[in-house]
Amino acid sequence: MRMHGTDPRLDDPPGFVGGTLDRVDQIRTNPVLLAETFADPAARRLVLDGLEPVEVDGALVLEPIEADAWVEDHVLLGVDPTGRPIFAELLVELTGGSGATPRSRGLAGQVSAQELALYGTARSLLHWHVRHRFCAVCGGRTAPVKAGWARKCGACQAEHFPRVDPVSIMLAEYEGKVLLGRQHAWPPGRYSALAGFIEPGETIEEAVARELFEEAGIRVHDVRYVMSQPWPFPSSLMIACIAQATGDALTLDATEIEDAFWCDADGVRAAMAGEPEAPFIAPPRMAVAWHLLDRWLAGVAPREPSA
Amino acid sequence: MRMHGTDPRLDDPPGFVGGTLDRVDQIRTNPVLLAETFADPAARRLVLDGLEPVEVDGALVLEPIEADAWVEDHVLLGVDPTGRPIFAELLVELTGGSGATPRSRGLAGQVSAQELALYGTARSLLHWHVRHRFCAVCGGRTAPVKAGWARKCGACQAEHFPRVDPVSIMLAEYEGKVLLGRQHAWPPGRYSALAGFIEPGETIEEAVARELFEEAGIRVHDVRYVMSQPWPFPSSLMIACIAQATGDALTLDATEIEDAFWCDADGVRAAMAGEPEAPFIAPPRMAVAWHLLDRWLAGVAPREPSA
């Protein structure tokens, strides 16, 4: 099975992958450089509506920094390939939850992969700031430092850094079929790879094995990493794997999984082609699960050359 | 290069890998089951000294649960292979920082891989509890819920979950050599793989490329995942990769890296064998960097059969 990093189909990455900003780590911790960067006439502010994207004519909206703006109220996302420093304003309020909305989900079909990645980074960071205005150590107020890449407590001086929550997302494979499941809240017919947060004290591979056993009663071996994706709802790192199951008898955890079944390559291919007779509705192309299924298909049954 | 999950040397894992506890997710959220589990005469409390391990005769110390103990003050680490529920007490105070101590580091040579993994899980969780007694959203007091696998704010009801911070740790490879670096605070002569936290909005592969460019001025392609390791100081998920460099000219970030050099397979082999003439002192065997170097050696230059 071919699953390595040089696969040419990585030119078509999952959503939020492929950012082109230089994150300019050296500027974040240098107040003089940061002030110069903020004052650069080329600097731009990513326009957002709360945490929601603002898109016009197929592009995110970037505006010049206002003359009366404060650098302390902004995060420096990075410098784009044309040399423009890109900031986002931290003074946002949360209006909804942390999950994907129709508007943020829809952005994938509207802007370039690079802009989608830029939005994802901004969304994760802003969500973290809004939810970390107080110090978890002492309850004091925190303020942004390091160009918005950390917060510091004014009382106990503890520093806090943005969360990235690793999630294992996986296909179990058995006799040419893969295990697909659905959660209660999903649209009718939608099935996808199982997934769960990686916990303290686990490897990626141990988390894959635990999740498959917890959710479906499946034991696996030979867990192989396939690819990863940042998922900004609010700040996951999706780590996609394929594992070999030791059997196909399912014991579902009804609180997590509404249903699950083993699907063969023809069924997966039909679902990904959107065929009405397909055995399930595939996850959207922006999801790493779509690409995981695509890579699995490429391994078990090479596709016909496209027309 | 062979770097897949069936490599028999995974029987000798890095430190903190290979835990054998069933994490019994279904008990955490069921108060009746949790109370029964806590009252189980077989239940044991992992004895710790603050966050430091307590080891006697090559084993961690596990004591019966005291009759007057409260389940609310404990985290349920899981159920061991003999059926004993294993708890740890949450009412600890931090005496030092979050880094490894000589005592916690030394545990690797004293107890089994399974017990080391159990200690690592407990240490990460307890450190998180001590540092999250207040709500980052509103500053209110939080209390443990879900058998110690979450905390909930008494004021705003926000739920908070233990952190796992993904870190990329990597070898860049160029013309049969790998890039090794050292930090200012390390023991003299010690060199290892470069590493850095994965940020919001990045894939694992993008983080590897960014870190190598930030710290050493190296551009890479074809980043390949090799293995992962939980590192409980305080709660990292080390994600080890090998990347192909496009050149070998180094530009070091002096704030992060004291020195770096390209080392050939003979030099790496000598260092890992502890030879006095070796060009550097290898990282300890409990570190994933040791295993990353070992896997790299196995790929580029198969070792002689051991005697």
Boltz contact constraints between the chains, C-beta under 6 A:
constraints:
  - contact:
      token1: [A, 5]
      token2: [B, 222]
      max_distance: 6.0
  - contact:
      token1: [A, 5]
      token2: [B, 223]
      max_distance: 6.0
  - contact:
      token1: [A, 5]
      token2: [B, 224]
      max_distance: 6.0
  - contact:
      token1: [A, 6]
      token2: [B, 222]
      max_distance: 6.0
  - contact:
      token1: [A, 17]
      token2: [B, 203]
      max_distance: 6.0
  - contact:
      token1: [A, 19]
      token2: [B, 201]
      max_distance: 6.0
  - contact:
      token1: [A, 25]
      token2: [B, 214]
      max_distance: 6.0
  - contact:
      token1: [A, 120]
      token2: [B, 201]
      max_distance: 6.0
  - contact:
      token1: [A, 121]
      token2: [B, 200]
      max_distance: 6.0
  - contact:
      token1: [A, 121]
      token2: [B, 201]
      max_distance: 6.0
  - contact:
      token1: [A, 124]
      token2: [B, 200]
      max_distance: 6.0
  - contact:
      token1: [A, 124]
      token2: [B, 201]
      max_distance: 6.0
  - contact:
      token1: [A, 125]
      token2: [B, 200]
      max_distance: 6.0
  - contact:
      token1: [A, 131]
      token2: [B, 137]
      max_distance: 6.0
  - contact:
      token1: [A, 132]
      token2: [B, 136]
      max_distance: 6.0
  - contact:
      token1: [A, 134]
      token2: [B, 136]
      max_distance: 6.0
  - contact:
      token1: [A, 134]
      token2: [B, 139]
      max_distance: 6.0
  - contact:
      token1: [A, 136]
      token2: [B, 132]
      max_distance: 6.0
  - contact:
      token1: [A, 136]
      token2: [B, 134]
      max_distance: 6.0
  - contact:
      token1: [A, 136]
      token2: [B, 136]
      max_distance: 6.0
  - contact:
      token1: [A, 137]
      token2: [B, 131]
      max_distance: 6.0
  - contact:
      token1: [A, 139]
      token2: [B, 134]
      max_distance: 6.0
  - contact:
      token1: [A, 139]
      token2: [B, 139]
      max_distance: 6.0
  - contact:
      token1: [A, 162]
      token2: [B, 200]
      max_distance: 6.0
  - contact:
      token1: [A, 164]
      token2: [B, 166]
      max_distance: 6.0
  - contact:
      token1: [A, 164]
      token2: [B, 198]
      max_distance: 6.0
  - contact:
      token1: [A, 164]
      token2: [B, 200]
      max_distance: 6.0
  - contact:
      token1: [A, 166]
      token2: [B, 164]
      max_distance: 6.0
  - contact:
      token1: [A, 166]
      token2: [B, 166]
      max_distance: 6.0
  - contact:
      token1: [A, 166]
      token2: [B, 237]
      max_distance: 6.0
  - contact:
      token1: [A, 198]
      token2: [B, 164]
      max_distance: 6.0
  - contact:
      token1: [A, 200]
      token2: [B, 121]
      max_distance: 6.0
  - contact:
      token1: [A, 200]
      token2: [B, 124]
      max_distance: 6.0
  - contact:
      token1: [A, 200]
      token2: [B, 125]
      max_distance: 6.0
  - contact:
      token1: [A, 200]
      token2: [B, 162]
      max_distance: 6.0
  - contact:
      token1: [A, 200]
      token2: [B, 164]
      max_distance: 6.0
  - contact:
      token1: [A, 200]
      token2: [B, 235]
      max_distance: 6.0
  - contact:
      token1: [A, 201]
      token2: [B, 19]
      max_distance: 6.0
  - contact:
      token1: [A, 201]
      token2: [B, 120]
      max_distance: 6.0
  - contact:
      token1: [A, 201]
      token2: [B, 121]
      max_distance: 6.0
  - contact:
      token1: [A, 201]
      token2: [B, 124]
      max_distance: 6.0
  - contact:
      token1: [A, 201]
      token2: [B, 230]
      max_distance: 6.0
  - contact:
      token1: [A, 202]
      token2: [B, 230]
      max_distance: 6.0
  - contact:
      token1: [A, 203]
      token2: [B, 17]
      max_distance: 6.0
  - contact:
      token1: [A, 203]
      token2: [B, 228]
      max_distance: 6.0
  - contact:
      token1: [A, 204]
      token2: [B, 228]
      max_distance: 6.0
  - contact:
      token1: [A, 214]
      token2: [B, 25]
      max_distance: 6.0
  - contact:
      token1: [A, 222]
      token2: [B, 5]
      max_distance: 6.0
  - contact:
      token1: [A, 222]
      token2: [B, 6]
      max_distance: 6.0
  - contact:
      token1: [A, 223]
      token2: [B, 5]
      max_distance: 6.0
  - contact:
      token1: [A, 224]
      token2: [B, 5]
      max_distance: 6.0
  - contact:
      token1: [A, 225]
      token2: [B, 225]
      max_distance: 6.0
  - contact:
      token1: [A, 228]
      token2: [B, 203]
      max_distance: 6.0
  - contact:
      token1: [A, 228]
      token2: [B, 204]
      max_distance: 6.0
  - contact:
      token1: [A, 230]
      token2: [B, 201]
      max_distance: 6.0
  - contact:
      token1: [A, 230]
      token2: [B, 202]
      max_distance: 6.0
  - contact:
      token1: [A, 235]
      token2: [B, 200]
      max_distance: 6.0
  - contact:
      token1: [A, 237]
      token2: [B, 166]
      max_distance: 6.0
